[in-house]
Amino acid sequence: MLIPTSLVPLDEVLTLPKADLTYEYLDGKAIPKPSPNFRHSRSQKKLLFLLEAWGAAQGFVQSEWGVRLQPLP
């Protein structure tokens, strides 16, 4: 298990097994990212609708989605 307070090389983060637990790589630290709960999801949806209405002429608004980094071949 990675300790969020210590620096972790990106190569080590890339070798983490695919599991339900995901990590954010921030300032050289792998920080476990909890799954959003119902209240978070509802708030995110409401905020997304408000931002879409406001920003339709400004640009593109999208909710977050997962990305898995892979080392180059």
N, C-alpha and C positions, 0 to 999 in steps of 0.2 A: 504494500500500500504506500502511495506517495504521501509525503508530509507537505502540506501546503506552504509551510513557512520556509522550506528550503528550496534553493534553485534546482531545477530539473532540466537537463538538456532536452531539447526538442526531440532528438532521436529516441530518447527513452519514452517520451509521451507518445510517440508514434507507434511504439511496440505494445502499448496497453491493450489488453484483450477487449474485444467488442462485448459490451455488457449493457445492462440497464443503466449503470452509472456512467455518466459522461463527465468530461473535464473541460474546463476553460483554461487556456494557456495564457497567463497574464503576467507580464513583467518577469518571465523566466520561472514562474511558479505554476504547477498543475493544481488547480483548485476544483474539487468536486462540485458539480452543478446539480442541485436538487431538481427533481421533476416539479413542474408547476402544479399547483393545486387548483381546485375549482374556482376559488375567488380570484386568483391570479389570471386564470384563463378568461373569466368574464370581464375583468378590468381591462385586459389586453384587447379583447374584442371591441369593447366600447371605445377605447382610446383609438384603435385602428379606424373605426368608422368616423370618429371626429376628425382625425388627421386626413383621411381620404377626402372628406367633404371640404376641409380647409385647403388641402394641398393639390386638388385636382389639376389646377393650372400651374402649380409650382413644380411638380415632378411625380415621382413614383413612391407609393407607400406600401410596405409589405410587413407582415409579421415575421418574427424570427424563424429560422429553420436550421436544422443541424447540418454541420459540415464536418466531414472526416478528412483530416490531412493525411497524405500518404507521401512517403519518400519518393523522390524521382528515381526512375529506373537506371 
